[in-house]
Amino acid sequence: MSAAARVERERQVKAELAQTSKALKKARRTERDAQAAASRQWVLTEDVANAVILMCWQAEGNVTPAVKYLEGVGRQRWPKAPRTTEQIAALVDDCVAGADTARLLQLTDPTHPLDEAAAALAARYVQEWALYSWGSALNVEEGVAPRTKAVLEESEAYRSRCAGGVQPPQRGSVSSPAARKWAARWRERWGGFHGRLRVRNEPPLDEMRAKVSVFL
């Protein structure tokens, strides 16, 4: 091979390597873009979708427990793709609306649910939501915030009202450290705060509501 031919061949090889390198970089960028796009999409796995459907069913159509649940799932699985409460509620609606009748019947079977783990998870979240609704009603109607003892008693009362199907777990009494820790976690998860109001002359109801609302 002549010197001129060797120089030309080296030029061609360099050009081919440069083209190959450019193509590889483009492929990597495309892959990264695809991964980034996927990370921004909230795609519900079967177990999560089952729990969402069951929460709505157990809550008689209220989406609040499912939204609260998905907020936690989103923080863990899609931390770079936050969603507003309204967006999550729309996702819940789509999930329930997209479930076929046969699957709904299997999931909500009170004796042999299709996904017992999802049913148990749903029962827990719906119980917590029911307690939150109960505490909020006390605040609005009576201007009081329930103490831990009352929360635990209402938790057991709610559990006793659950006829058939998967029941929420027993939480225990206020004498149980585990029960008190659960009550603290429940307040934190549902935006509440535990503490005591200063004892003084009873204020007007509107003022009481405003002051104790932070305890819920």
C-alpha positions in Angstrom: 0.0 0.0 0.0 1.4 3.3 -1.0 2.0 6.1 1.4 -0.9 8.1 -0.1 -3.2 5.1 0.1 -2.3 4.6 3.7 -3.0 8.2 4.6 -6.4 8.0 2.8 -7.2 4.8 4.7 -6.3 6.3 8.0 -8.6 9.3 7.2 -11.5 6.9 6.3 -11.0 4.9 9.5 -11.0 8.1 11.6 -14.1 9.3 9.9 -15.8 6.0 10.5 -14.8 6.0 14.1 -16.1 9.5 14.6 -19.4 8.6 12.9 -19.7 5.5 15.1 -18.9 7.5 18.3 -21.5 10.1 17.3 -24.2 7.4 16.7 -23.4 5.8 20.1 -23.7 9.1 21.9 -27.0 9.8 20.2 -28.3 6.3 21.2 -27.2 6.9 24.8 -29.0 10.3 24.8 -32.1 8.7 23.4 -32.0 6.0 26.1 -31.5 8.5 28.9 -34.3 10.6 27.5 -36.6 7.6 27.4 -35.6 6.6 31.0 -36.2 10.2 32.2 -39.6 10.3 30.5 -40.5 6.9 32.1 -39.5 8.2 35.5 -41.9 11.1 35.1 -44.8 8.8 34.4 -46.8 7.4 37.2 -47.5 3.9 36.0 -49.4 1.9 38.6 -48.3 -1.7 39.1 -51.0 -4.3 39.6 -50.6 -4.4 43.4 -50.8 -0.7 43.7 -53.8 -0.5 41.3 -55.6 -3.2 43.3 -55.1 -1.3 46.5 -56.4 1.9 45.0 -59.5 0.2 43.7 -60.2 -1.4 47.0 -59.7 1.8 49.0 -62.3 3.6 46.8 -64.7 0.6 47.2 -64.3 0.4 51.0 -64.6 4.2 51.3 -67.8 4.0 49.3 -66.5 6.1 46.4 -64.4 8.6 48.4 -61.0 9.0 46.8 -59.2 10.5 49.8 -57.7 7.3 51.2 -56.4 6.3 47.8 -54.9 9.8 47.2 -53.2 9.7 50.5 -51.8 6.3 49.7 -50.6 7.3 46.2 -48.9 10.4 47.7 -46.6 8.1 49.7 -46.1 5.7 46.7 -45.2 8.6 44.5 -42.6 10.0 47.0 -40.9 6.6 47.0 -41.1 5.6 43.3 -41.3 8.8 41.4 -39.5 11.4 43.5 -38.6 13.5 40.5 -42.1 13.5 39.1 -44.3 15.1 41.9 -48.0 15.4 41.3 -50.6 17.7 42.8 -53.5 16.3 44.8 -55.9 17.0 41.9 -53.6 15.1 39.5 -53.4 12.2 41.9 -57.2 12.2 42.3 -57.6 12.1 38.5 -55.2 9.1 38.4 -57.4 7.4 41.0 -60.5 8.0 38.9 -58.8 6.6 35.8 -57.6 3.6 37.7 -61.1 2.7 39.0 -62.8 3.5 35.7 -60.4 1.3 33.8 -61.0 -1.8 35.9 -63.3 -4.3 34.2 -66.4 -5.7 36.1 -65.0 -9.2 36.5 -61.9 -7.9 38.2 -63.9 -5.6 40.5 -66.0 -8.5 41.6 -63.0 -10.7 42.3 -61.2 -7.9 44.2 -64.2 -7.0 46.3 -65.2 -10.6 47.1 -65.7 -10.4 50.9 -64.8 -14.1 51.5 -62.0 -14.7 49.0 -60.6 -11.4 47.7 -58.4 -11.7 44.6 -55.6 -9.7 46.3 -55.7 -10.2 50.1 -52.6 -8.0 50.7 -54.2 -5.1 48.8 -57.4 -5.6 50.7 -55.6 -5.5 54.0 -53.7 -2.4 53.0 -56.9 -0.7 51.8 -58.6 -1.6 55.1 -55.8 0.2 57.0 -55.9 3.4 54.9 -59.7 3.6 55.0 -59.7 3.1 58.7 -57.2 6.0 59.1 -59.3 8.2 56.8 -62.5 7.4 58.7 -60.7 8.4 61.9 -59.6 11.6 60.3 -63.1 12.4 59.2 -64.4 11.6 62.7 -61.8 13.9 64.3 -62.5 16.7 61.8 -66.2 16.4 62.5 -65.5 16.8 66.2 -63.5 19.9 65.5 -66.2 21.5 63.3 -69.2 20.5 65.4 -67.9 20.7 69.0 -64.6 22.6 68.7 -62.6 19.9 70.3 -59.6 17.8 69.3 -59.7 14.0 70.2 -57.0 12.8 72.6 -55.1 9.6 71.9 -57.4 7.6 74.2 -60.4 8.7 72.2 -58.7 8.0 68.9 -57.8 4.5 69.9 -61.3 3.8 71.2 -62.8 5.1 67.9 -60.4 3.0 66.0 -61.7 -0.1 67.7 -65.3 1.0 67.3 -64.8 1.5 63.6 -63.2 -2.0 63.4 -66.2 -3.5 65.1 -68.5 -1.9 62.5 -66.6 -3.5 59.6 -68.9 -6.4 58.7 -67.2 -9.2 56.7 -64.2 -9.0 54.4 -60.7 -8.0 55.6 -60.8 -5.9 58.8 -58.3 -3.3 59.8 -55.8 -4.3 62.5 -56.5 -3.9 66.2 -54.5 -0.9 67.6 -54.8 -1.6 71.3 -55.5 0.8 74.2 -53.8 4.0 75.3 -51.7 1.9 77.8 -49.9 0.3 74.9 -46.7 2.0 73.7 -47.2 0.5 70.3 -50.7 1.9 70.1 -49.6 5.4 71.2 -46.8 5.3 68.5 -49.4 4.3 65.9 -51.6 7.2 66.9 -48.6 9.6 66.6 -47.9 8.3 63.1 -51.5 8.6 62.1 -51.5 12.3 63.2 -48.4 12.9 61.2 -49.6 11.1 58.1 -52.9 12.9 58.1 -51.5 16.4 58.9 -52.2 16.4 62.6 -50.4 17.5 65.7 -50.5 16.0 69.2 -50.4 18.3 72.2 -52.5 20.0 74.9 -54.4 23.2 74.9 -53.8 25.5 77.8 -56.5 25.3 80.4 -58.3 28.6 80.7 -61.8 30.0 80.6 -63.7 28.4 77.7 -63.4 30.5 74.5 -66.1 30.9 71.9 -66.7 27.9 69.7 -65.3 29.6 66.6 -62.1 30.4 68.4 -61.9 26.8 69.7 -62.3 25.4 66.2 -59.5 27.6 64.9 -57.1 26.7 67.7 -57.7 22.9 67.7 -57.7 22.5 63.9 -54.0 22.1 64.0 -54.3 19.1 66.3 -56.1 17.1 63.5 
